């Protein structure tokens, strides 16, 4: 089926470290790709998106590039902060589809 | 102002009971959703309504019945609760079904069935 796979968590980093959270998707059709973030005790929020190959989504210092050749949409940030501690979800929406399909989530903890 | 609100925030109940979770959005959106997030944080869509009409109904037991009295509300009623229903339930909304990627989530309702 059409799925999204994220790297297993939890991920623990020190403040100002470089972050990568891997996300790959099954190569079916031409999905749009998204990263959502869930801060402790809250619902999910859209972080960034990319709707076609080679698009780069960016927000709050986070970036992800839609790479069709590797079917990936890895999330990166150059220097993380304690406030970035959250669960991050990769998601896809297939053309014409009416729903998002989420990955399993990756918990990120940033230590001061 | 809260965009998507859910009540209650916490719900503890016994097996076999019937309970409801309410959701309201004040964004003027046409489409609303219910998701279930299990203990491993895996998030899965259950239902979606567009203009009060059911458009997505995933393989959810028929003990779960959504009800949309108007566009701003999507309530979730659960009959004969089971231990496996324990989870966090999130309501969400989007402008319309074409904007399904940009969903606004409520804070969640943590349901514990004992």
gemmi code that builds the backbone of each chain (N, CA, C; Angstrom):
import gemmi

chains = {
    "A": [
        ("UNK", (0.824, -1.196, 0.000), (0.000, 0.000, 0.000), (0.859, 1.247, 0.000)),
        ("UNK", (0.215, 2.388, 0.068), (0.943, 3.647, 0.127), (1.312, 3.941, 1.561)),
        ("UNK", (2.589, 3.963, 1.843), (2.983, 4.103, 3.241), (4.122, 5.095, 3.405)),
        ("UNK", (4.365, 5.403, 4.656), (5.428, 6.314, 5.048), (6.194, 5.656, 6.189)),
        ("UNK", (7.502, 5.661, 6.102), (8.339, 5.050, 7.133), (9.320, 6.071, 7.669)),
        ("UNK", (9.341, 6.204, 8.976), (10.273, 7.134, 9.618), (11.314, 6.359, 10.412)),
        ("UNK", (12.415, 7.041, 10.680), (13.437, 6.412, 11.505), (12.877, 6.177, 12.902)),
        ("UNK", (13.346, 5.096, 13.503), (12.908, 4.759, 14.851), (13.434, 5.791, 15.824)),
        ("UNK", (12.598, 6.142, 16.787), (13.074, 6.999, 17.856), (13.303, 6.163, 19.102)),
        ("UNK", (13.506, 6.776, 20.238), (13.632, 8.232, 20.352), (15.015, 8.718, 19.931)),
        ("UNK", (15.050, 9.984, 19.568), (16.307, 10.634, 19.217), (16.614, 11.661, 20.303)),
        ("UNK", (17.805, 11.597, 20.840), (18.230, 12.545, 21.881), (19.483, 13.261, 21.419)),
        ("UNK", (19.435, 14.579, 21.445), (20.568, 15.395, 21.012), (20.841, 16.491, 22.033)),
        ("UNK", (22.014, 17.056, 21.925), (22.338, 18.235, 22.725), (21.958, 19.487, 21.956)),
        ("UNK", (21.701, 20.541, 22.697), (21.368, 21.831, 22.076), (22.460, 22.218, 21.085)),
        ("UNK", (22.032, 22.797, 19.962), (22.899, 23.269, 18.869), (23.429, 22.147, 17.992)),
        ("UNK", (23.037, 20.928, 18.239), (23.452, 19.827, 17.367), (22.688, 19.884, 16.058)),
        ("UNK", (23.214, 19.148, 15.050), (22.544, 19.028, 13.759), (21.549, 17.871, 13.827)),
        ("UNK", (20.370, 18.119, 13.277), (19.302, 17.121, 13.332), (18.978, 16.589, 11.948)),
        ("UNK", (18.843, 15.273, 11.863), (18.231, 14.643, 10.691), (17.250, 13.598, 11.191)),
        ("UNK", (16.023, 13.667, 10.699), (15.043, 12.602, 10.935), (14.665, 12.064, 9.560)),
        ("UNK", (14.938, 10.788, 9.352), (14.712, 10.203, 8.041), (13.248, 9.847, 7.822)),
        ("UNK", (12.816, 10.038, 6.574), (11.470, 9.649, 6.172), (11.549, 9.145, 4.738)),
        ("UNK", (10.996, 7.970, 4.492), (10.897, 7.468, 3.132), (9.451, 7.075, 2.863)),
        ("UNK", (9.105, 7.053, 1.580), (7.733, 6.736, 1.218), (7.740, 5.710, 0.093)),
        ("UNK", (6.668, 4.954, -0.016), (6.557, 3.995, -1.116), (6.293, 4.779, -2.396)),
        ("UNK", (6.978, 4.351, -3.451), (6.956, 5.106, -4.709), (5.723, 4.767, -5.527)),
        ("UNK", (4.559, 5.218, -5.046), (3.313, 4.992, -5.764), (2.728, 6.345, -6.121)),
        ("UNK", (2.659, 6.638, -7.399), (2.079, 7.900, -7.812), (2.976, 9.081, -7.470)),
        ("UNK", (2.333, 10.229, -7.288), (3.067, 11.468, -7.038), (2.494, 12.149, -5.803)),
        ("UNK", (2.853, 11.637, -4.647), (2.253, 12.198, -3.429), (2.806, 13.572, -3.095)),
        ("UNK", (2.052, 14.321, -2.336), (2.582, 15.488, -1.650), (3.074, 15.005, -0.285)),
        ("UNK", (4.095, 15.662, 0.225), (4.738, 15.198, 1.458), (4.761, 16.302, 2.507)),
        ("UNK", (4.674, 15.897, 3.765), (4.529, 16.873, 4.849), (5.300, 16.411, 6.079)),
        ("UNK", (5.665, 17.372, 6.895), (6.118, 17.118, 8.251), (5.191, 17.866, 9.196)),
        ("UNK", (4.687, 17.095, 10.173), (3.901, 17.666, 11.255), (4.701, 17.519, 12.548)),
        ("UNK", (4.445, 18.428, 13.508), (5.109, 18.371, 14.802), (4.060, 18.373, 15.907)),
        ("UNK", (4.296, 17.554, 16.910), (3.395, 17.475, 18.065), (4.183, 17.806, 19.318)),
        ("UNK", (3.958, 18.994, 19.869), (4.597, 19.383, 21.122), (3.881, 18.710, 22.290)),
        ("UNK", (4.568, 18.541, 23.399), (3.973, 17.812, 24.533), (2.602, 18.345, 24.923)),
        ("UNK", (1.644, 17.454, 25.007), (0.303, 17.812, 25.450), (-0.538, 18.540, 24.426)),
        ("UNK", (-0.060, 18.612, 23.183), (-0.807, 19.346, 22.165), (-1.146, 18.456, 20.973)),
        ("UNK", (-1.976, 18.989, 20.088), (-2.249, 18.312, 18.829), (-1.148, 18.579, 17.815)),
        ("UNK", (-1.265, 17.951, 16.666), (-0.248, 18.108, 15.624), (-0.377, 19.466, 14.944)),
        ("UNK", (0.759, 19.984, 14.466), (0.774, 21.227, 13.694), (1.569, 20.980, 12.423)),
        ("UNK", (1.081, 21.523, 11.328), (1.834, 21.416, 10.088), (3.132, 22.213, 10.212)),
        ("UNK", (4.258, 21.578, 9.934), (5.560, 22.228, 10.034), (6.021, 22.710, 8.662)),
        ("UNK", (5.973, 21.814, 7.675), (6.356, 22.205, 6.330), (5.817, 21.191, 5.328)),
        ("UNK", (5.868, 21.578, 4.044), (5.336, 20.684, 3.023), (6.086, 20.853, 1.710)),
        ("UNK", (5.954, 19.850, 0.843), (6.502, 19.911, -0.516), (5.563, 19.115, -1.404)),
        ("UNK", (5.187, 19.702, -2.510), (4.154, 19.081, -3.322), (4.675, 18.401, -4.574)),
        ("UNK", (5.956, 18.619, -4.931), (6.473, 17.909, -6.104), (7.969, 17.698, -5.949)),
        ("UNK", (8.497, 16.842, -6.795), (9.907, 16.468, -6.724), (10.809, 17.695, -6.775)),
        ("UNK", (11.837, 17.668, -5.929), (12.858, 18.707, -5.807), (12.383, 19.950, -5.056)),
        ("UNK", (11.110, 19.994, -4.687), (10.640, 21.093, -3.836), (11.327, 20.988, -2.481)),
        ("UNK", (11.594, 22.138, -1.879), (12.117, 22.171, -0.510), (11.112, 22.910, 0.343)),
        ("UNK", (10.656, 22.264, 1.409), (9.812, 22.924, 2.389), (10.683, 23.422, 3.529)),
        ("UNK", (10.317, 24.582, 4.093), (11.118, 25.094, 5.209), (10.241, 25.918, 6.141)),
        ("UNK", (10.596, 25.870, 7.426), (9.847, 26.611, 8.431), (10.596, 26.493, 9.758)),
        ("UNK", (10.713, 27.582, 10.486), (11.316, 27.593, 11.826), (12.721, 26.990, 11.838)),
        ("UNK", (13.449, 27.120, 10.766), (14.808, 26.579, 10.698), (14.867, 25.139, 10.242)),
        ("UNK", (13.718, 24.491, 10.104), (13.650, 23.120, 9.607), (13.529, 23.142, 8.082)),
        ("UNK", (14.113, 22.116, 7.453), (14.013, 21.970, 6.007), (13.813, 20.507, 5.649)),
        ("UNK", (13.152, 20.276, 4.506), (13.057, 18.925, 3.961), (12.919, 19.051, 2.453)),
        ("UNK", (13.636, 18.216, 1.719), (13.611, 18.253, 0.258), (12.981, 16.976, -0.272)),
        ("UNK", (12.045, 17.140, -1.177), (11.326, 16.027, -1.812), (12.261, 15.399, -2.834)),
        ("UNK", (12.747, 14.215, -2.542), (13.697, 13.549, -3.435), (13.046, 12.303, -4.023)),
        ("UNK", (12.710, 12.413, -5.289), (12.003, 11.314, -5.948), (12.939, 10.137, -6.186)),
        ("UNK", (14.210, 10.434, -6.463), (15.140, 9.357, -6.817), (15.417, 8.420, -5.640)),
        ("UNK", (15.301, 8.972, -4.429), (15.516, 8.133, -3.240), (14.222, 7.940, -2.453)),
        ("UNK", (13.114, 8.416, -2.989), (11.793, 8.395, -2.326), (11.913, 8.791, -0.857)),
        ("UNK", (12.525, 9.959, -0.656), (12.771, 10.391, 0.721), (12.344, 11.838, 0.930)),
        ("UNK", (12.153, 12.170, 2.196), (11.768, 13.536, 2.586), (12.312, 13.761, 3.991)),
        ("UNK", (13.627, 13.718, 4.108), (14.270, 13.797, 5.422), (14.167, 15.195, 6.014)),
        ("UNK", (13.905, 15.259, 7.296), (13.796, 16.537, 8.005), (15.152, 16.896, 8.591)),
        ("UNK", (15.576, 18.147, 8.400), (16.869, 18.583, 8.906), (16.750, 19.944, 9.582)),
        ("UNK", (17.640, 20.133, 10.563), (17.783, 21.457, 11.172), (19.233, 21.610, 11.593)),
        ("UNK", (19.787, 22.759, 11.313), (21.217, 22.957, 11.538), (21.612, 23.052, 12.999)),
        ("UNK", (20.734, 23.607, 13.829), (21.094, 23.832, 15.230), (19.812, 23.769, 16.057)),
        ("UNK", (19.633, 22.650, 16.745), (18.372, 22.460, 17.457), (18.382, 23.160, 18.811)),
        ("UNK", (17.170, 23.438, 19.286), (16.978, 24.071, 20.582), (16.143, 23.159, 21.476)),
        ("UNK", (16.211, 23.424, 22.773), (15.419, 22.623, 23.717), (13.944, 22.664, 23.336)),
        ("UNK", (13.498, 23.810, 22.848), (12.088, 23.982, 22.491), (11.677, 23.151, 21.270)),
        ("UNK", (12.619, 22.536, 20.594), (12.297, 21.660, 19.459), (11.902, 20.255, 19.917)),
        ("UNK", (12.031, 19.984, 21.194), (11.652, 18.675, 21.724), (10.169, 18.433, 21.452)),
        ("UNK", (9.890, 17.356, 20.753), (8.517, 17.078, 20.309), (8.521, 15.731, 19.593)),
        ("UNK", (7.347, 15.340, 19.109), (7.255, 14.176, 18.231), (7.016, 14.686, 16.818)),
        ("UNK", (7.772, 14.177, 15.874), (7.700, 14.629, 14.490), (7.118, 13.511, 13.626)),
        ("UNK", (6.137, 13.907, 12.796), (5.453, 12.955, 11.933), (5.656, 13.341, 10.474)),
        ("UNK", (6.086, 12.376, 9.689), (6.116, 12.524, 8.251), (4.773, 12.042, 7.700)),
        ("UNK", (4.272, 12.659, 6.649), (2.970, 12.261, 6.117), (2.948, 12.438, 4.606)),
        ("UNK", (2.054, 11.736, 3.962), (1.877, 11.869, 2.524), (0.398, 12.041, 2.220)),
        ("UNK", (0.137, 12.690, 1.085), (-1.215, 12.751, 0.563), (-1.110, 12.440, -0.914)),
        ("UNK", (-1.787, 11.397, -1.336), (-1.716, 10.994, -2.735), (-2.642, 11.850, -3.581)),
        ("UNK", (-2.317, 11.950, -4.846), (-3.124, 12.758, -5.759), (-4.574, 12.310, -5.711)),
        ("UNK", (-5.459, 13.254, -5.531), (-6.882, 12.922, -5.523), (-7.361, 12.277, -4.234)),
        ("UNK", (-6.446, 11.993, -3.328), (-6.855, 11.327, -2.076), (-7.425, 12.353, -1.109)),
        ("UNK", (-8.237, 11.878, -0.225), (-8.919, 12.767, 0.714), (-8.351, 12.663, 2.109)),
        ("UNK", (-7.218, 12.005, 2.259), (-6.696, 11.847, 3.608), (-5.175, 11.878, 3.591)),
        ("UNK", (-4.624, 12.129, 4.769), (-3.192, 12.028, 5.003), (-2.876, 10.640, 5.545)),
        ("UNK", (-1.715, 10.130, 5.171), (-1.200, 8.905, 5.778), (0.055, 9.278, 6.536)),
        ("UNK", (0.069, 8.989, 7.821), (1.179, 9.398, 8.682), (2.169, 8.267, 8.893)),
        ("UNK", (3.433, 8.647, 9.071), (4.421, 7.719, 9.571), (4.202, 7.504, 11.055)),
        ("UNK", (5.087, 6.697, 11.651), (4.844, 6.277, 13.032), (5.294, 7.302, 14.055)),
        ("UNK", (5.883, 8.385, 13.604), (6.326, 9.428, 14.537), (7.711, 9.151, 15.090)),
        ("UNK", (8.467, 10.202, 15.306), (9.806, 10.107, 15.903), (9.887, 11.107, 17.046)),
        ("UNK", (10.140, 10.580, 18.239), (10.250, 11.466, 19.408), (11.645, 12.053, 19.474)),
        ("UNK", (11.719, 13.356, 19.568), (12.997, 14.084, 19.641), (13.091, 14.776, 20.991)),
        ("UNK", (14.195, 14.549, 21.681), (14.472, 15.238, 22.943), (15.786, 15.979, 22.810)),
        ("UNK", (15.741, 17.271, 23.136), (16.951, 18.092, 23.077), (17.342, 18.461, 24.503)),
        ("UNK", (18.539, 18.116, 24.879), (19.046, 18.427, 26.214), (19.876, 19.709, 26.199)),
        ("UNK", (19.731, 20.524, 27.260), (20.499, 21.786, 27.307), (21.992, 21.535, 27.468)),
    ],
    "B": [
        ("UNK", (-8.280, 32.688, 21.101), (-9.422, 31.819, 20.800), (-8.938, 30.453, 20.337)),
        ("UNK", (-9.484, 29.414, 20.911), (-9.104, 28.070, 20.527), (-9.708, 27.735, 19.177)),
        ("UNK", (-8.895, 27.230, 18.239), (-9.392, 26.960, 16.899), (-10.188, 25.656, 16.856)),
        ("UNK", (-9.588, 24.588, 17.387), (-10.234, 23.280, 17.447), (-10.210, 22.847, 18.908)),
        ("UNK", (-11.371, 22.654, 19.470), (-11.434, 22.281, 20.877), (-12.118, 20.932, 21.034)),
        ("UNK", (-11.692, 20.219, 22.057), (-12.258, 18.906, 22.347), (-12.604, 18.830, 23.815)),
        ("UNK", (-13.666, 18.118, 24.115), (-14.011, 17.851, 25.508), (-14.504, 16.415, 25.624)),
        ("UNK", (-14.134, 15.747, 26.698), (-13.214, 16.206, 27.744), (-11.763, 16.031, 27.322)),
        ("UNK", (-10.856, 16.504, 28.107), (-9.443, 16.308, 27.831), (-8.974, 14.928, 28.319)),
        ("UNK", (-9.546, 14.504, 29.410), (-9.246, 13.172, 29.951), (-10.555, 12.451, 30.215)),
        ("UNK", (-10.550, 11.160, 29.949), (-11.755, 10.364, 30.156), (-11.323, 8.985, 30.646)),
        ("UNK", (-11.725, 8.662, 31.866), (-11.420, 7.348, 32.422), (-12.746, 6.647, 32.660)),
        ("UNK", (-12.871, 5.430, 32.144), (-14.148, 4.743, 32.234), (-13.916, 3.234, 32.244)),
        ("UNK", (-14.968, 2.509, 32.537), (-14.833, 1.050, 32.629), (-15.278, 0.377, 31.337)),
        ("UNK", (-14.780, -0.799, 31.157), (-15.195, -1.613, 29.998), (-16.701, -1.748, 29.968)),
        ("UNK", (-17.239, -1.707, 28.756), (-18.664, -1.903, 28.582), (-19.474, -0.613, 28.588)),
        ("UNK", (-18.872, 0.459, 29.092), (-19.607, 1.730, 29.119), (-19.690, 2.355, 27.739)),
        ("UNK", (-20.615, 3.331, 27.622), (-20.743, 4.140, 26.404), (-20.300, 5.565, 26.738)),
        ("UNK", (-19.489, 6.146, 25.864), (-19.008, 7.509, 26.122), (-18.973, 8.315, 24.822)),
        ("UNK", (-18.977, 9.634, 24.986), (-18.868, 10.523, 23.833), (-17.743, 11.523, 24.029)),
        ("UNK", (-17.129, 11.890, 22.938), (-16.122, 12.958, 22.914), (-16.633, 14.012, 21.932)),
        ("UNK", (-16.555, 15.276, 22.364), (-17.070, 16.348, 21.523), (-15.934, 17.133, 20.891)),
        ("UNK", (-16.201, 17.626, 19.693), (-15.211, 18.448, 18.980), (-15.915, 19.616, 18.317)),
        ("UNK", (-15.287, 20.776, 18.449), (-15.824, 21.988, 17.815), (-14.684, 22.757, 17.183)),
        ("UNK", (-14.923, 23.300, 15.999), (-13.933, 24.181, 15.379), (-14.593, 25.510, 15.020)),
        ("UNK", (-13.855, 26.603, 15.284), (-14.394, 27.931, 15.004), (-13.652, 28.598, 13.849)),
        ("UNK", (-13.133, 27.759, 12.954), (-12.346, 28.264, 11.828), (-13.178, 28.435, 10.564)),
        ("UNK", (-14.429, 28.017, 10.609), (-15.258, 28.073, 9.409), (-14.902, 27.002, 8.387)),
        ("UNK", (-14.221, 25.966, 8.827), (-13.811, 24.891, 7.918), (-14.985, 23.988, 7.552)),
        ("UNK", (-14.853, 23.361, 6.371), (-15.897, 22.454, 5.903), (-15.646, 21.004, 6.295)),
        ("UNK", (-14.388, 20.658, 6.547), (-14.024, 19.250, 6.721), (-13.468, 19.002, 8.110)),
        ("UNK", (-13.922, 17.924, 8.730), (-13.451, 17.552, 10.065), (-13.082, 16.078, 10.094)),
        ("UNK", (-12.184, 15.738, 11.030), (-11.611, 14.401, 11.093), (-11.541, 13.918, 12.540)),
        ("UNK", (-11.532, 12.592, 12.679), (-11.157, 11.964, 13.939), (-9.995, 11.017, 13.682)),
        ("UNK", (-8.988, 11.131, 14.580), (-7.824, 10.257, 14.536), (-7.688, 9.536, 15.871)),
        ("UNK", (-7.063, 8.354, 15.802), (-6.706, 7.630, 17.022), (-5.185, 7.517, 17.077)),
        ("UNK", (-4.621, 7.885, 18.230), (-3.173, 7.761, 18.423), (-2.922, 6.752, 19.533)),
        ("UNK", (-2.268, 5.661, 19.194), (-2.060, 4.613, 20.189), (-0.864, 4.926, 21.088)),
        ("UNK", (-0.558, 3.991, 21.966), (0.479, 4.230, 22.985), (1.864, 4.393, 22.368)),
        ("UNK", (2.044, 3.903, 21.155), (3.325, 4.059, 20.467), (3.335, 5.297, 19.574)),
        ("UNK", (2.357, 6.142, 19.729), (2.262, 7.412, 18.998), (1.843, 7.231, 17.540)),
        ("UNK", (1.488, 6.013, 17.150), (1.050, 5.814, 15.778), (-0.314, 6.450, 15.593)),
        ("UNK", (-0.446, 7.263, 14.545), (-1.638, 8.081, 14.331), (-2.388, 7.554, 13.118)),
        ("UNK", (-3.666, 7.255, 13.304), (-4.429, 6.701, 12.190), (-5.790, 7.374, 12.079)),
        ("UNK", (-6.173, 7.707, 10.848), (-7.453, 8.354, 10.643), (-8.566, 7.349, 10.876)),
        ("UNK", (-9.660, 7.847, 11.455), (-10.831, 7.002, 11.674), (-11.960, 7.433, 10.736)),
        ("UNK", (-12.296, 8.715, 10.804), (-13.426, 9.239, 10.042), (-13.092, 10.626, 9.502)),
        ("UNK", (-13.812, 10.981, 8.440), (-13.766, 12.348, 7.958), (-15.154, 12.745, 7.480)),
        ("UNK", (-15.538, 13.970, 7.793), (-16.816, 14.528, 7.361), (-16.535, 15.791, 6.563)),
        ("UNK", (-17.256, 15.946, 5.458), (-17.193, 17.173, 4.680), (-18.600, 17.735, 4.564)),
        ("UNK", (-18.793, 18.953, 5.066), (-20.143, 19.543, 5.059), (-21.177, 18.601, 5.658)),
        ("UNK", (-20.847, 18.040, 6.774), (-21.712, 17.151, 7.555), (-21.920, 15.778, 6.924)),
        ("UNK", (-21.233, 15.506, 5.814), (-21.395, 14.193, 5.186), (-20.165, 13.335, 5.391)),
        ("UNK", (-20.367, 12.083, 5.702), (-19.271, 11.149, 5.911), (-18.572, 10.874, 4.587)),
        ("UNK", (-17.257, 11.091, 4.544), (-16.518, 10.812, 3.314), (-15.399, 9.797, 3.509)),
        ("UNK", (-14.923, 9.654, 4.714), (-13.922, 8.622, 4.999), (-14.394, 7.838, 6.209)),
        ("UNK", (-14.403, 6.530, 6.056), (-14.731, 5.664, 7.176), (-13.764, 4.486, 7.084)),
        ("UNK", (-12.678, 4.593, 7.825), (-11.679, 3.538, 7.796), (-12.222, 2.303, 8.511)),
        ("UNK", (-11.419, 1.261, 8.552), (-11.893, 0.016, 9.160), (-11.956, 0.163, 10.668)),
        ("UNK", (-12.995, 0.835, 11.092), (-13.203, 1.110, 12.507), (-14.407, 0.285, 12.961)),
        ("UNK", (-14.347, -0.349, 14.141), (-15.506, -1.110, 14.614), (-16.758, -0.251, 14.632)),
        ("UNK", (-17.906, -0.855, 14.363), (-19.128, -0.053, 14.324), (-19.589, 0.361, 15.716)),
        ("UNK", (-18.812, 0.028, 16.745), (-19.083, 0.598, 18.073), (-18.770, 2.095, 18.076)),
        ("UNK", (-17.990, 2.536, 17.106), (-17.635, 3.945, 16.992), (-18.590, 4.606, 16.007)),
        ("UNK", (-19.279, 5.637, 16.455), (-20.217, 6.314, 15.567), (-20.000, 7.820, 15.645)),
        ("UNK", (-19.535, 8.409, 14.541), (-19.391, 9.860, 14.506), (-20.733, 10.512, 14.214)),
        ("UNK", (-20.869, 11.737, 14.722), (-22.090, 12.484, 14.426), (-21.719, 13.938, 14.209)),
        ("UNK", (-22.232, 14.499, 13.131), (-21.928, 15.886, 12.800), (-23.227, 16.675, 12.732)),
        ("UNK", (-23.616, 17.326, 13.826), (-24.874, 18.078, 13.818), (-24.813, 19.317, 12.936)),
        ("UNK", (-23.623, 19.859, 12.768), (-23.415, 20.987, 11.851), (-21.942, 20.997, 11.455)),
        ("UNK", (-21.583, 21.903, 10.557), (-20.212, 21.894, 10.018), (-19.156, 22.126, 11.080)),
        ("UNK", (-19.544, 22.805, 12.159), (-18.558, 23.189, 13.172), (-18.332, 22.105, 14.227)),
        ("UNK", (-19.118, 21.048, 14.197), (-19.040, 20.025, 15.232), (-18.944, 18.631, 14.640)),
        ("UNK", (-18.076, 17.835, 15.253), (-18.004, 16.411, 14.908), (-17.752, 15.656, 16.198)),
        ("UNK", (-18.778, 14.978, 16.663), (-18.682, 14.253, 17.923), (-18.440, 12.783, 17.653)),
        ("UNK", (-17.811, 12.128, 18.613), (-17.504, 10.708, 18.476), (-18.131, 9.957, 19.635)),
        ("UNK", (-19.025, 9.045, 19.300), (-19.669, 8.234, 20.332), (-19.111, 6.818, 20.258)),
        ("UNK", (-18.796, 6.266, 21.413), (-18.229, 4.913, 21.453), (-19.089, 4.048, 22.368)),
        ("UNK", (-19.599, 2.968, 21.815), (-20.406, 2.027, 22.602), (-19.539, 0.877, 23.103)),
        ("UNK", (-19.986, 0.310, 24.211), (-19.365, -0.926, 24.728), (-17.837, -0.847, 24.709)),
        ("UNK", (-17.316, 0.100, 25.416), (-15.873, 0.359, 25.405), (-15.068, -0.883, 25.780)),
        ("UNK", (-13.934, -1.037, 25.092), (-13.021, -2.153, 25.331), (-11.651, -1.611, 25.739)),
        ("UNK", (-10.848, -2.492, 26.352), (-9.513, -2.071, 26.802), (-8.701, -1.495, 25.647)),
        ("UNK", (-8.845, -2.105, 24.472), (-8.071, -1.673, 23.310), (-8.471, -0.312, 22.770)),
        ("UNK", (-9.539, 0.251, 23.291), (-9.944, 1.590, 22.862), (-9.128, 2.670, 23.570)),
        ("UNK", (-8.375, 2.278, 24.569), (-7.537, 3.251, 25.286), (-6.528, 3.861, 24.322)),
        ("UNK", (-6.550, 5.165, 24.234), (-5.711, 5.882, 23.268), (-5.962, 7.371, 23.452)),
        ("UNK", (-5.235, 8.160, 22.667), (-5.550, 9.583, 22.579), (-6.295, 9.803, 21.267)),
        ("UNK", (-7.419, 10.457, 21.340), (-8.242, 10.709, 20.158), (-8.128, 12.189, 19.805)),
        ("UNK", (-7.773, 12.425, 18.560), (-7.617, 13.801, 18.077), (-8.678, 14.129, 17.050)),
        ("UNK", (-9.255, 15.294, 17.232), (-10.129, 15.872, 16.225), (-9.297, 16.852, 15.406)),
        ("UNK", (-9.634, 17.023, 14.142), (-8.921, 17.977, 13.292), (-9.898, 18.551, 12.278)),
        ("UNK", (-9.520, 19.662, 11.688), (-10.338, 20.234, 10.621), (-9.431, 20.792, 9.534)),
        ("UNK", (-9.988, 20.916, 8.333), (-9.289, 21.576, 7.239), (-10.299, 22.424, 6.479)),
        ("UNK", (-9.786, 23.393, 5.743), (-10.653, 24.347, 5.057), (-11.719, 23.609, 4.249)),
        ("UNK", (-11.276, 22.697, 3.432), (-12.190, 21.784, 2.754), (-11.392, 20.541, 2.377)),
        ("UNK", (-11.996, 19.637, 1.682), (-11.334, 18.363, 1.424), (-10.137, 18.531, 0.492)),
        ("UNK", (-10.157, 19.606, -0.329), (-9.016, 19.836, -1.217), (-7.794, 20.297, -0.444)),
        ("UNK", (-8.009, 20.838, 0.758), (-6.915, 21.308, 1.583), (-6.668, 20.325, 2.719)),
        ("UNK", (-6.863, 19.043, 2.456), (-6.775, 18.038, 3.514), (-5.386, 17.948, 4.121)),
        ("UNK", (-4.376, 18.469, 3.414), (-3.039, 18.364, 3.986), (-2.831, 19.342, 5.122)),
        ("UNK", (-3.527, 20.471, 5.093), (-3.317, 21.473, 6.132), (-4.425, 21.337, 7.153)),
        ("UNK", (-4.191, 20.470, 8.085), (-5.185, 20.188, 9.092), (-4.815, 20.848, 10.411)),
        ("UNK", (-5.821, 21.314, 11.094), (-5.651, 21.935, 12.401), (-6.187, 20.962, 13.437)),
        ("UNK", (-5.320, 20.606, 14.361), (-5.662, 19.572, 15.326), (-6.104, 20.170, 16.663)),
        ("UNK", (-7.010, 19.465, 17.299), (-7.367, 19.783, 18.670), (-6.314, 19.250, 19.627)),
        ("UNK", (-6.451, 19.511, 20.917), (-5.440, 19.123, 21.899), (-5.477, 17.653, 22.267)),
        ("UNK", (-6.515, 16.943, 21.834), (-6.601, 15.514, 22.110), (-7.434, 15.192, 23.343)),
        ("UNK", (-8.008, 13.997, 23.332), (-8.727, 13.452, 24.489), (-8.091, 12.120, 24.829)),
        ("UNK", (-7.537, 12.044, 26.029), (-6.904, 10.783, 26.457), (-7.963, 9.913, 27.098)),
        ("UNK", (-8.276, 8.812, 26.423), (-9.284, 7.863, 26.911), (-8.581, 6.666, 27.536)),
        ("UNK", (-8.944, 6.384, 28.770), (-8.408, 5.205, 29.458), (-9.576, 4.312, 29.839)),
        ("UNK", (-9.528, 3.092, 29.360), (-10.579, 2.118, 29.669), (-10.010, 1.089, 30.636)),
        ("UNK", (-10.665, 0.934, 31.773), (-10.144, 0.020, 32.800), (-11.032, -1.215, 32.941)),
    ],
}
model = gemmi.Model(1)
for chain_id, residues in chains.items():
    chain = gemmi.Chain(chain_id)
    for i, (resn, *xyz) in enumerate(residues, 1):
        res = gemmi.Residue()
        res.name, res.seqid = resn, gemmi.SeqId(i, " ")
        for name, pos in zip(("N", "CA", "C"), xyz):
            atom = gemmi.Atom()
            atom.name, atom.element = name, gemmi.Element(name[0])
            atom.pos, atom.b_iso = gemmi.Position(*pos), 0.0
            res.add_atom(atom)
        chain.add_residue(res)
    model.add_chain(chain)
structure = gemmi.Structure()
structure.add_model(model)
structure.setup_entities()
